[in-house]
């Protein structure tokens, strides 16, 4: 399933960082391209794409942290 959003941190409403596919990051120079759970590493990883669409790179990796996941639902 495609992950649409993750919240990383112990308190979803007030203490977690929220990351959403398509969200602008790094001073509006990039957008979140993909959020994926990598089972072999037991980690959630976030890839970003530069606004000029030339490059997709790994930006963040979360291991051993509380994570709430929201999936894309397509009816």
mmCIF file of the N, C-alpha and C atoms, coordinates in Angstrom:
data_MODEL
# 
_entry.id   MODEL 
# 
loop_
_atom_site.group_PDB 
_atom_site.id 
_atom_site.type_symbol 
_atom_site.label_atom_id 
_atom_site.label_alt_id 
_atom_site.label_comp_id 
_atom_site.label_asym_id 
_atom_site.label_entity_id 
_atom_site.label_seq_id 
_atom_site.pdbx_PDB_ins_code 
_atom_site.Cartn_x 
_atom_site.Cartn_y 
_atom_site.Cartn_z 
_atom_site.occupancy 
_atom_site.B_iso_or_equiv 
_atom_site.pdbx_formal_charge 
_atom_site.auth_seq_id 
_atom_site.auth_comp_id 
_atom_site.auth_asym_id 
_atom_site.auth_atom_id 
_atom_site.pdbx_PDB_model_num 
ATOM 1   N N  . UNK A 1 1  ? 0.825   -1.183 0.000   1.00 0.00 ? 1  UNK A N  1 
ATOM 2   C CA . UNK A 1 1  ? 0.000   0.000  0.000   1.00 0.00 ? 1  UNK A CA 1 
ATOM 3   C C  . UNK A 1 1  ? 0.872   1.250  0.000   1.00 0.00 ? 1  UNK A C  1 
ATOM 4   N N  . UNK A 1 2  ? 0.379   2.265  -0.654  1.00 0.00 ? 2  UNK A N  1 
ATOM 5   C CA . UNK A 1 2  ? 1.089   3.541  -0.700  1.00 0.00 ? 2  UNK A CA 1 
ATOM 6   C C  . UNK A 1 2  ? 0.874   4.308  0.594   1.00 0.00 ? 2  UNK A C  1 
ATOM 7   N N  . UNK A 1 3  ? 1.970   4.796  1.170   1.00 0.00 ? 3  UNK A N  1 
ATOM 8   C CA . UNK A 1 3  ? 1.877   5.634  2.357   1.00 0.00 ? 3  UNK A CA 1 
ATOM 9   C C  . UNK A 1 3  ? 1.707   7.078  1.913   1.00 0.00 ? 3  UNK A C  1 
ATOM 10  N N  . UNK A 1 4  ? 0.701   7.753  2.458   1.00 0.00 ? 4  UNK A N  1 
ATOM 11  C CA . UNK A 1 4  ? 0.418   9.147  2.137   1.00 0.00 ? 4  UNK A CA 1 
ATOM 12  C C  . UNK A 1 4  ? 1.034   10.083 3.156   1.00 0.00 ? 4  UNK A C  1 
ATOM 13  N N  . UNK A 1 5  ? 1.047   9.649  4.429   1.00 0.00 ? 5  UNK A N  1 
ATOM 14  C CA . UNK A 1 5  ? 1.499   10.526 5.508   1.00 0.00 ? 5  UNK A CA 1 
ATOM 15  C C  . UNK A 1 5  ? 2.025   9.685  6.668   1.00 0.00 ? 5  UNK A C  1 
ATOM 16  N N  . UNK A 1 6  ? 3.086   10.201 7.333   1.00 0.00 ? 6  UNK A N  1 
ATOM 17  C CA . UNK A 1 6  ? 3.508   9.621  8.600   1.00 0.00 ? 6  UNK A CA 1 
ATOM 18  C C  . UNK A 1 6  ? 3.653   10.735 9.625   1.00 0.00 ? 6  UNK A C  1 
ATOM 19  N N  . UNK A 1 7  ? 3.411   10.371 10.863  1.00 0.00 ? 7  UNK A N  1 
ATOM 20  C CA . UNK A 1 7  ? 3.642   11.265 11.997  1.00 0.00 ? 7  UNK A CA 1 
ATOM 21  C C  . UNK A 1 7  ? 4.651   10.553 12.881  1.00 0.00 ? 7  UNK A C  1 
ATOM 22  N N  . UNK A 1 8  ? 5.768   11.216 13.161  1.00 0.00 ? 8  UNK A N  1 
ATOM 23  C CA . UNK A 1 8  ? 6.854   10.604 13.912  1.00 0.00 ? 8  UNK A CA 1 
ATOM 24  C C  . UNK A 1 8  ? 6.966   11.297 15.264  1.00 0.00 ? 8  UNK A C  1 
ATOM 25  N N  . UNK A 1 9  ? 6.806   10.520 16.323  1.00 0.00 ? 9  UNK A N  1 
ATOM 26  C CA . UNK A 1 9  ? 6.889   11.072 17.674  1.00 0.00 ? 9  UNK A CA 1 
ATOM 27  C C  . UNK A 1 9  ? 5.824   10.479 18.571  1.00 0.00 ? 9  UNK A C  1 
ATOM 28  N N  . UNK A 1 10 ? 5.987   10.652 19.862  1.00 0.00 ? 10 UNK A N  1 
ATOM 29  C CA . UNK A 1 10 ? 5.103   9.981  20.830  1.00 0.00 ? 10 UNK A CA 1 
ATOM 30  C C  . UNK A 1 10 ? 3.711   10.593 20.958  1.00 0.00 ? 10 UNK A C  1 
ATOM 31  N N  . UNK A 1 11 ? 3.537   11.857 20.653  1.00 0.00 ? 11 UNK A N  1 
ATOM 32  C CA . UNK A 1 11 ? 2.248   12.525 20.821  1.00 0.00 ? 11 UNK A CA 1 
ATOM 33  C C  . UNK A 1 11 ? 1.787   13.059 19.472  1.00 0.00 ? 11 UNK A C  1 
ATOM 34  N N  . UNK A 1 12 ? 0.841   12.366 18.845  1.00 0.00 ? 12 UNK A N  1 
ATOM 35  C CA . UNK A 1 12 ? 0.421   12.664 17.476  1.00 0.00 ? 12 UNK A CA 1 
ATOM 36  C C  . UNK A 1 12 ? 0.031   14.125 17.275  1.00 0.00 ? 12 UNK A C  1 
ATOM 37  N N  . UNK A 1 13 ? -0.746  14.687 18.200  1.00 0.00 ? 13 UNK A N  1 
ATOM 38  C CA . UNK A 1 13 ? -1.269  16.043 17.991  1.00 0.00 ? 13 UNK A CA 1 
ATOM 39  C C  . UNK A 1 13 ? -0.284  17.152 18.319  1.00 0.00 ? 13 UNK A C  1 
ATOM 40  N N  . UNK A 1 14 ? 0.527   16.984 19.351  1.00 0.00 ? 14 UNK A N  1 
ATOM 41  C CA . UNK A 1 14 ? 1.351   18.130 19.755  1.00 0.00 ? 14 UNK A CA 1 
ATOM 42  C C  . UNK A 1 14 ? 2.859   17.874 19.746  1.00 0.00 ? 14 UNK A C  1 
ATOM 43  N N  . UNK A 1 15 ? 3.275   16.623 19.657  1.00 0.00 ? 15 UNK A N  1 
ATOM 44  C CA . UNK A 1 15 ? 4.703   16.382 19.738  1.00 0.00 ? 15 UNK A CA 1 
ATOM 45  C C  . UNK A 1 15 ? 5.310   15.670 18.553  1.00 0.00 ? 15 UNK A C  1 
ATOM 46  N N  . UNK A 1 16 ? 4.493   15.339 17.551  1.00 0.00 ? 16 UNK A N  1 
ATOM 47  C CA . UNK A 1 16 ? 4.995   14.578 16.409  1.00 0.00 ? 16 UNK A CA 1 
ATOM 48  C C  . UNK A 1 16 ? 5.297   15.492 15.226  1.00 0.00 ? 16 UNK A C  1 
ATOM 49  N N  . UNK A 1 17 ? 6.243   15.073 14.419  1.00 0.00 ? 17 UNK A N  1 
ATOM 50  C CA . UNK A 1 17 ? 6.523   15.731 13.142  1.00 0.00 ? 17 UNK A CA 1 
ATOM 51  C C  . UNK A 1 17 ? 5.715   14.995 12.076  1.00 0.00 ? 17 UNK A C  1 
ATOM 52  N N  . UNK A 1 18 ? 5.028   15.751 11.218  1.00 0.00 ? 18 UNK A N  1 
ATOM 53  C CA . UNK A 1 18 ? 4.173   15.178 10.192  1.00 0.00 ? 18 UNK A CA 1 
ATOM 54  C C  . UNK A 1 18 ? 4.815   15.376 8.820   1.00 0.00 ? 18 UNK A C  1 
ATOM 55  N N  . UNK A 1 19 ? 4.841   14.293 8.043   1.00 0.00 ? 19 UNK A N  1 
ATOM 56  C CA . UNK A 1 19 ? 5.418   14.325 6.698   1.00 0.00 ? 19 UNK A CA 1 
ATOM 57  C C  . UNK A 1 19 ? 4.382   13.777 5.721   1.00 0.00 ? 19 UNK A C  1 
ATOM 58  N N  . UNK A 1 20 ? 4.087   14.535 4.648   1.00 0.00 ? 20 UNK A N  1 
ATOM 59  C CA . UNK A 1 20 ? 3.046   14.182 3.692   1.00 0.00 ? 20 UNK A CA 1 
ATOM 60  C C  . UNK A 1 20 ? 3.642   14.195 2.287   1.00 0.00 ? 20 UNK A C  1 
ATOM 61  N N  . UNK A 1 21 ? 3.338   13.156 1.504   1.00 0.00 ? 21 UNK A N  1 
ATOM 62  C CA . UNK A 1 21 ? 3.791   13.123 0.112   1.00 0.00 ? 21 UNK A CA 1 
ATOM 63  C C  . UNK A 1 21 ? 3.263   14.369 -0.598  1.00 0.00 ? 21 UNK A C  1 
ATOM 64  N N  . UNK A 1 22 ? 4.141   15.077 -1.296  1.00 0.00 ? 22 UNK A N  1 
ATOM 65  C CA . UNK A 1 22 ? 3.798   16.301 -2.001  1.00 0.00 ? 22 UNK A CA 1 
ATOM 66  C C  . UNK A 1 22 ? 4.070   17.563 -1.191  1.00 0.00 ? 22 UNK A C  1 
ATOM 67  N N  . UNK A 1 23 ? 4.404   17.416 0.090   1.00 0.00 ? 23 UNK A N  1 
ATOM 68  C CA . UNK A 1 23 ? 4.687   18.564 0.965   1.00 0.00 ? 23 UNK A CA 1 
ATOM 69  C C  . UNK A 1 23 ? 6.002   19.220 0.574   1.00 0.00 ? 23 UNK A C  1 
ATOM 70  N N  . UNK A 1 24 ? 6.020   20.542 0.533   1.00 0.00 ? 24 UNK A N  1 
ATOM 71  C CA . UNK A 1 24 ? 7.249   21.292 0.260   1.00 0.00 ? 24 UNK A CA 1 
ATOM 72  C C  . UNK A 1 24 ? 8.157   21.245 1.486   1.00 0.00 ? 24 UNK A C  1 
ATOM 73  N N  . UNK A 1 25 ? 9.456   21.063 1.247   1.00 0.00 ? 25 UNK A N  1 
ATOM 74  C CA . UNK A 1 25 ? 10.451  20.998 2.326   1.00 0.00 ? 25 UNK A CA 1 
ATOM 75  C C  . UNK A 1 25 ? 11.710  21.742 1.895   1.00 0.00 ? 25 UNK A C  1 
ATOM 76  N N  . UNK A 1 26 ? 12.609  21.900 2.822   1.00 0.00 ? 26 UNK A N  1 
ATOM 77  C CA . UNK A 1 26 ? 13.911  22.528 2.565   1.00 0.00 ? 26 UNK A CA 1 
ATOM 78  C C  . UNK A 1 26 ? 13.763  23.908 1.926   1.00 0.00 ? 26 UNK A C  1 
ATOM 79  N N  . UNK A 1 27 ? 12.980  24.755 2.579   1.00 0.00 ? 27 UNK A N  1 
ATOM 80  C CA . UNK A 1 27 ? 12.806  26.111 2.080   1.00 0.00 ? 27 UNK A CA 1 
ATOM 81  C C  . UNK A 1 27 ? 12.147  26.170 0.726   1.00 0.00 ? 27 UNK A C  1 
ATOM 82  N N  . UNK A 1 28 ? 11.211  25.261 0.487   1.00 0.00 ? 28 UNK A N  1 
ATOM 83  C CA . UNK A 1 28 ? 10.454  25.214 -0.760  1.00 0.00 ? 28 UNK A CA 1 
ATOM 84  C C  . UNK A 1 28 ? 11.324  24.866 -1.980  1.00 0.00 ? 28 UNK A C  1 
ATOM 85  N N  . UNK A 1 29 ? 12.454  24.196 -1.761  1.00 0.00 ? 29 UNK A N  1 
ATOM 86  C CA . UNK A 1 29 ? 13.309  23.793 -2.882  1.00 0.00 ? 29 UNK A CA 1 
ATOM 87  C C  . UNK A 1 29 ? 13.070  22.350 -3.303  1.00 0.00 ? 29 UNK A C  1 
ATOM 88  N N  . UNK A 1 30 ? 12.288  21.604 -2.488  1.00 0.00 ? 30 UNK A N  1 
ATOM 89  C CA . UNK A 1 30 ? 12.035  20.194 -2.784  1.00 0.00 ? 30 UNK A CA 1 
ATOM 90  C C  . UNK A 1 30 ? 10.663  19.811 -2.247  1.00 0.00 ? 30 UNK A C  1 
ATOM 91  N N  . UNK A 1 31 ? 10.164  18.653 -2.709  1.00 0.00 ? 31 UNK A N  1 
ATOM 92  C CA . UNK A 1 31 ? 8.906   18.107 -2.208  1.00 0.00 ? 31 UNK A CA 1 
ATOM 93  C C  . UNK A 1 31 ? 9.134   16.655 -1.793  1.00 0.00 ? 31 UNK A C  1 
ATOM 94  N N  . UNK A 1 32 ? 8.323   16.206 -0.859  1.00 0.00 ? 32 UNK A N  1 
ATOM 95  C CA . UNK A 1 32 ? 8.394   14.798 -0.469  1.00 0.00 ? 32 UNK A CA 1 
ATOM 96  C C  . UNK A 1 32 ? 7.858   13.967 -1.623  1.00 0.00 ? 32 UNK A C  1 
ATOM 97  N N  . UNK A 1 33 ? 8.689   13.089 -2.122  1.00 0.00 ? 33 UNK A N  1 
ATOM 98  C CA . UNK A 1 33 ? 8.379   12.280 -3.302  1.00 0.00 ? 33 UNK A CA 1 
ATOM 99  C C  . UNK A 1 33 ? 7.781   10.926 -2.915  1.00 0.00 ? 33 UNK A C  1 
ATOM 100 N N  . UNK A 1 34 ? 8.327   10.306 -1.865  1.00 0.00 ? 34 UNK A N  1 
ATOM 101 C CA . UNK A 1 34 ? 7.916   8.950  -1.495  1.00 0.00 ? 34 UNK A CA 1 
ATOM 102 C C  . UNK A 1 34 ? 8.181   8.720  -0.015  1.00 0.00 ? 34 UNK A C  1 
ATOM 103 N N  . UNK A 1 35 ? 7.239   8.055  0.645   1.00 0.00 ? 35 UNK A N  1 
ATOM 104 C CA . UNK A 1 35 ? 7.433   7.568  2.014   1.00 0.00 ? 35 UNK A CA 1 
ATOM 105 C C  . UNK A 1 35 ? 7.239   6.064  1.951   1.00 0.00 ? 35 UNK A C  1 
ATOM 106 N N  . UNK A 1 36 ? 8.217   5.321  2.447   1.00 0.00 ? 36 UNK A N  1 
ATOM 107 C CA . UNK A 1 36 ? 8.164   3.863  2.317   1.00 0.00 ? 36 UNK A CA 1 
ATOM 108 C C  . UNK A 1 36 ? 8.701   3.192  3.569   1.00 0.00 ? 36 UNK A C  1 
ATOM 109 N N  . UNK A 1 37 ? 8.063   2.094  3.946   1.00 0.00 ? 37 UNK A N  1 
ATOM 110 C CA . UNK A 1 37 ? 8.585   1.254  5.020   1.00 0.00 ? 37 UNK A CA 1 
ATOM 111 C C  . UNK A 1 37 ? 9.506   0.224  4.385   1.00 0.00 ? 37 UNK A C  1 
ATOM 112 N N  . UNK A 1 38 ? 10.746  0.163  4.863   1.00 0.00 ? 38 UNK A N  1 
ATOM 113 C CA . UNK A 1 38 ? 11.724  -0.793 4.348   1.00 0.00 ? 38 UNK A CA 1 
ATOM 114 C C  . UNK A 1 38 ? 11.852  -1.908 5.379   1.00 0.00 ? 38 UNK A C  1 
ATOM 115 N N  . UNK A 1 39 ? 11.213  -3.023 5.088   1.00 0.00 ? 39 UNK A N  1 
ATOM 116 C CA . UNK A 1 39 ? 11.115  -4.123 6.052   1.00 0.00 ? 39 UNK A CA 1 
ATOM 117 C C  . UNK A 1 39 ? 12.476  -4.677 6.455   1.00 0.00 ? 39 UNK A C  1 
ATOM 118 N N  . UNK A 1 40 ? 13.394  -4.795 5.524   1.00 0.00 ? 40 UNK A N  1 
ATOM 119 C CA . UNK A 1 40 ? 14.709  -5.374 5.825   1.00 0.00 ? 40 UNK A CA 1 
ATOM 120 C C  . UNK A 1 40 ? 15.504  -4.536 6.823   1.00 0.00 ? 40 UNK A C  1 
ATOM 121 N N  . UNK A 1 41 ? 15.179  -3.237 6.915   1.00 0.00 ? 41 UNK A N  1 
ATOM 122 C CA . UNK A 1 41 ? 15.867  -2.346 7.844   1.00 0.00 ? 41 UNK A CA 1 
ATOM 123 C C  . UNK A 1 41 ? 14.977  -1.935 9.018   1.00 0.00 ? 41 UNK A C  1 
ATOM 124 N N  . UNK A 1 42 ? 13.708  -2.367 8.979   1.00 0.00 ? 42 UNK A N  1 
ATOM 125 C CA . UNK A 1 42 ? 12.707  -1.990 9.979   1.00 0.00 ? 42 UNK A CA 1 
ATOM 126 C C  . UNK A 1 42 ? 12.694  -0.473 10.162  1.00 0.00 ? 42 UNK A C  1 
ATOM 127 N N  . UNK A 1 43 ? 12.618  0.241  9.035   1.00 0.00 ? 43 UNK A N  1 
ATOM 128 C CA . UNK A 1 43 ? 12.708  1.701  9.056   1.00 0.00 ? 43 UNK A CA 1 
ATOM 129 C C  . UNK A 1 43 ? 11.725  2.313  8.062   1.00 0.00 ? 43 UNK A C  1 
ATOM 130 N N  . UNK A 1 44 ? 11.242  3.498  8.413   1.00 0.00 ? 44 UNK A N  1 
ATOM 131 C CA . UNK A 1 44 ? 10.481  4.311  7.484   1.00 0.00 ? 44 UNK A CA 1 
ATOM 132 C C  . UNK A 1 44 ? 11.452  5.290  6.839   1.00 0.00 ? 44 UNK A C  1 
ATOM 133 N N  . UNK A 1 45 ? 11.381  5.405  5.509   1.00 0.00 ? 45 UNK A N  1 
ATOM 134 C CA . UNK A 1 45 ? 12.306  6.275  4.787   1.00 0.00 ? 45 UNK A CA 1 
ATOM 135 C C  . UNK A 1 45 ? 11.521  7.276  3.953   1.00 0.00 ? 45 UNK A C  1 
ATOM 136 N N  . UNK A 1 46 ? 12.070  8.491  3.873   1.00 0.00 ? 46 UNK A N  1 
ATOM 137 C CA . UNK A 1 46 ? 11.442  9.567  3.104   1.00 0.00 ? 46 UNK A CA 1 
ATOM 138 C C  . UNK A 1 46 ? 12.412  10.028 2.020   1.00 0.00 ? 46 UNK A C  1 
ATOM 139 N N  . UNK A 1 47 ? 11.935  9.990  0.774   1.00 0.00 ? 47 UNK A N  1 
ATOM 140 C CA . UNK A 1 47 ? 12.710  10.492 -0.357  1.00 0.00 ? 47 UNK A CA 1 
ATOM 141 C C  . UNK A 1 47 ? 12.109  11.816 -0.803  1.00 0.00 ? 47 UNK A C  1 
ATOM 142 N N  . UNK A 1 48 ? 12.973  12.755 -1.182  1.00 0.00 ? 48 UNK A N  1 
ATOM 143 C CA . UNK A 1 48 ? 12.525  14.048 -1.680  1.00 0.00 ? 48 UNK A CA 1 
ATOM 144 C C  . UNK A 1 48 ? 12.976  14.230 -3.126  1.00 0.00 ? 48 UNK A C  1 
ATOM 145 N N  . UNK A 1 49 ? 12.236  15.086 -3.831  1.00 0.00 ? 49 UNK A N  1 
ATOM 146 C CA . UNK A 1 49 ? 12.552  15.409 -5.220  1.00 0.00 ? 49 UNK A CA 1 
ATOM 147 C C  . UNK A 1 49 ? 12.778  16.908 -5.318  1.00 0.00 ? 49 UNK A C  1 
ATOM 148 N N  . UNK A 1 50 ? 13.878  17.283 -5.945  1.00 0.00 ? 50 UNK A N  1 
ATOM 149 C CA . UNK A 1 50 ? 14.164  18.711 -6.115  1.00 0.00 ? 50 UNK A CA 1 
ATOM 150 C C  . UNK A 1 50 ? 13.085  19.338 -6.995  1.00 0.00 ? 50 UNK A C  1 
ATOM 151 N N  . UNK A 1 51 ? 12.795  20.610 -6.751  1.00 0.00 ? 51 UNK A N  1 
ATOM 152 C CA . UNK A 1 51 ? 11.728  21.299 -7.495  1.00 0.00 ? 51 UNK A CA 1 
ATOM 153 C C  . UNK A 1 51 ? 12.013  21.358 -8.991  1.00 0.00 ? 51 UNK A C  1 
ATOM 154 N N  . UNK A 1 52 ? 13.283  21.323 -9.366  1.00 0.00 ? 52 UNK A N  1 
ATOM 155 C CA . UNK A 1 52 ? 13.599  21.337 -10.794 1.00 0.00 ? 52 UNK A CA 1 
ATOM 156 C C  . UNK A 1 52 ? 13.477  19.940 -11.414 1.00 0.00 ? 52 UNK A C  1 
ATOM 157 N N  . UNK A 1 53 ? 13.030  18.971 -10.608 1.00 0.00 ? 53 UNK A N  1 
ATOM 158 C CA . UNK A 1 53 ? 12.719  17.602 -11.051 1.00 0.00 ? 53 UNK A CA 1 
ATOM 159 C C  . UNK A 1 53 ? 13.919  16.840 -11.612 1.00 0.00 ? 53 UNK A C  1 
ATOM 160 N N  . UNK A 1 54 ? 15.098  17.204 -11.172 1.00 0.00 ? 54 UNK A N  1 
ATOM 161 C CA . UNK A 1 54 ? 16.279  16.539 -11.701 1.00 0.00 ? 54 UNK A CA 1 
ATOM 162 C C  . UNK A 1 54 ? 16.763  15.376 -10.844 1.00 0.00 ? 54 UNK A C  1 
ATOM 163 N N  . UNK A 1 55 ? 16.356  15.339 -9.565  1.00 0.00 ? 55 UNK A N  1 
ATOM 164 C CA . UNK A 1 55 ? 16.968  14.357 -8.679  1.00 0.00 ? 55 UNK A CA 1 
ATOM 165 C C  . UNK A 1 55 ? 16.026  13.970 -7.553  1.00 0.00 ? 55 UNK A C  1 
ATOM 166 N N  . UNK A 1 56 ? 16.011  12.668 -7.229  1.00 0.00 ? 56 UNK A N  1 
ATOM 167 C CA . UNK A 1 56 ? 15.299  12.148 -6.064  1.00 0.00 ? 56 UNK A CA 1 
ATOM 168 C C  . UNK A 1 56 ? 16.351  11.554 -5.145  1.00 0.00 ? 56 UNK A C  1 
ATOM 169 N N  . UNK A 1 57 ? 16.347  12.000 -3.871  1.00 0.00 ? 57 UNK A N  1 
ATOM 170 C CA . UNK A 1 57 ? 17.351  11.506 -2.919  1.00 0.00 ? 57 UNK A CA 1 
ATOM 171 C C  . UNK A 1 57 ? 16.686  11.135 -1.601  1.00 0.00 ? 57 UNK A C  1 
ATOM 172 N N  . UNK A 1 58 ? 17.347  10.235 -0.876  1.00 0.00 ? 58 UNK A N  1 
ATOM 173 C CA . UNK A 1 58 ? 16.886  9.860  0.458   1.00 0.00 ? 58 UNK A CA 1 
ATOM 174 C C  . UNK A 1 58 ? 17.148  11.025 1.394   1.00 0.00 ? 58 UNK A C  1 
ATOM 175 N N  . UNK A 1 59 ? 16.119  11.437 2.130   1.00 0.00 ? 59 UNK A N  1 
ATOM 176 C CA . UNK A 1 59 ? 16.215  12.603 3.007   1.00 0.00 ? 59 UNK A CA 1 
ATOM 177 C C  . UNK A 1 59 ? 16.237  12.211 4.472   1.00 0.00 ? 59 UNK A C  1 
ATOM 178 N N  . UNK A 1 60 ? 15.338  11.325 4.881   1.00 0.00 ? 60 UNK A N  1 
ATOM 179 C CA . UNK A 1 60 ? 15.250  10.949 6.293   1.00 0.00 ? 60 UNK A CA 1 
ATOM 180 C C  . UNK A 1 60 ? 14.959  9.467  6.424   1.00 0.00 ? 60 UNK A C  1 
ATOM 181 N N  . UNK A 1 61 ? 15.407  8.920  7.556   1.00 0.00 ? 61 UNK A N  1 
ATOM 182 C CA . UNK A 1 61 ? 15.144  7.534  7.893   1.00 0.00 ? 61 UNK A CA 1 
ATOM 183 C C  . UNK A 1 61 ? 14.808  7.470  9.377   1.00 0.00 ? 61 UNK A C  1 
ATOM 184 N N  . UNK A 1 62 ? 13.721  6.775  9.720   1.00 0.00 ? 62 UNK A N  1 
ATOM 185 C CA . UNK A 1 62 ? 13.294  6.679  11.117  1.00 0.00 ? 62 UNK A CA 1 
ATOM 186 C C  . UNK A 1 62 ? 13.300  5.224  11.563  1.00 0.00 ? 62 UNK A C  1 
ATOM 187 N N  . UNK A 1 63 ? 14.100  4.947  12.605  1.00 0.00 ? 63 UNK A N  1 
ATOM 188 C CA . UNK A 1 63 ? 14.199  3.607  13.187  1.00 0.00 ? 63 UNK A CA 1 
ATOM 189 C C  . UNK A 1 63 ? 13.877  3.704  14.671  1.00 0.00 ? 63 UNK A C  1 
ATOM 190 N N  . UNK A 1 64 ? 13.202  2.709  15.188  1.00 0.00 ? 64 UNK A N  1 
ATOM 191 C CA . UNK A 1 64 ? 12.923  2.618  16.625  1.00 0.00 ? 64 UNK A CA 1 
ATOM 192 C C  . UNK A 1 64 ? 12.280  3.869  17.194  1.00 0.00 ? 64 UNK A C  1 
ATOM 193 N N  . UNK A 1 65 ? 11.323  4.420  16.474  1.00 0.00 ? 65 UNK A N  1 
ATOM 194 C CA . UNK A 1 65 ? 10.584  5.599  16.938  1.00 0.00 ? 65 UNK A CA 1 
ATOM 195 C C  . UNK A 1 65 ? 9.095   5.332  16.749  1.00 0.00 ? 65 UNK A C  1 
ATOM 196 N N  . UNK A 1 66 ? 8.251   5.942  17.584  1.00 0.00 ? 66 UNK A N  1 
ATOM 197 C CA . UNK A 1 66 ? 6.810   5.804  17.359  1.00 0.00 ? 66 UNK A CA 1 
ATOM 198 C C  . UNK A 1 66 ? 6.412   6.489  16.052  1.00 0.00 ? 66 UNK A C  1 
ATOM 199 N N  . UNK A 1 67 ? 5.695   5.764  15.200  1.00 0.00 ? 67 UNK A N  1 
ATOM 200 C CA . UNK A 1 67 ? 5.269   6.295  13.909  1.00 0.00 ? 67 UNK A CA 1 
ATOM 201 C C  . UNK A 1 67 ? 3.800   5.938  13.680  1.00 0.00 ? 67 UNK A C  1 
ATOM 202 N N  . UNK A 1 68 ? 2.999   6.934  13.313  1.00 0.00 ? 68 UNK A N  1 
ATOM 203 C CA . UNK A 1 68 ? 1.625   6.705  12.866  1.00 0.00 ? 68 UNK A CA 1 
ATOM 204 C C  . UNK A 1 68 ? 1.628   6.805  11.348  1.00 0.00 ? 68 UNK A C  1 
ATOM 205 N N  . UNK A 1 69 ? 0.931   5.871  10.701  1.00 0.00 ? 69 UNK A N  1 
ATOM 206 C CA . UNK A 1 69 ? 0.956   5.808  9.244   1.00 0.00 ? 69 UNK A CA 1 
ATOM 207 C C  . UNK A 1 69 ? -0.449  6.034  8.703   1.00 0.00 ? 69 UNK A C  1 
ATOM 208 N N  . UNK A 1 70 ? -0.536  6.843  7.642   1.00 0.00 ? 70 UNK A N  1 
ATOM 209 C CA . UNK A 1 70 ? -1.789  7.033  6.917   1.00 0.00 ? 70 UNK A CA 1 
ATOM 210 C C  . UNK A 1 70 ? -1.550  6.603  5.481   1.00 0.00 ? 70 UNK A C  1 
ATOM 211 N N  . UNK A 1 71 ? -2.396  5.714  4.984   1.00 0.00 ? 71 UNK A N  1 
ATOM 212 C CA . UNK A 1 71 ? -2.237  5.168  3.636   1.00 0.00 ? 71 UNK A CA 1 
ATOM 213 C C  . UNK A 1 71 ? -3.135  5.888  2.656   1.00 0.00 ? 71 UNK A C  1 
ATOM 214 N N  . UNK A 1 72 ? -2.770  5.849  1.368   1.00 0.00 ? 72 UNK A N  1 
ATOM 215 C CA . UNK A 1 72 ? -3.650  6.328  0.311   1.00 0.00 ? 72 UNK A CA 1 
ATOM 216 C C  . UNK A 1 72 ? -4.799  5.338  0.185   1.00 0.00 ? 72 UNK A C  1 
ATOM 217 N N  . UNK A 1 73 ? -6.004  5.848  0.138   1.00 0.00 ? 73 UNK A N  1 
ATOM 218 C CA . UNK A 1 73 ? -7.177  5.011  -0.048  1.00 0.00 ? 73 UNK A CA 1 
ATOM 219 C C  . UNK A 1 73 ? -7.823  5.449  -1.349  1.00 0.00 ? 73 UNK A C  1 
ATOM 220 N N  . UNK A 1 74 ? -7.885  4.531  -2.292  1.00 0.00 ? 74 UNK A N  1 
ATOM 221 C CA . UNK A 1 74 ? -8.479  4.816  -3.590  1.00 0.00 ? 74 UNK A CA 1 
ATOM 222 C C  . UNK A 1 74 ? -9.689  3.920  -3.787  1.00 0.00 ? 74 UNK A C  1 
ATOM 223 N N  . UNK A 1 75 ? -10.869 4.525  -3.803  1.00 0.00 ? 75 UNK A N  1 
ATOM 224 C CA . UNK A 1 75 ? -12.108 3.756  -4.004  1.00 0.00 ? 75 UNK A CA 1 
ATOM 225 C C  . UNK A 1 75 ? -12.453 3.699  -5.458  1.00 0.00 ? 75 UNK A C  1 
# 
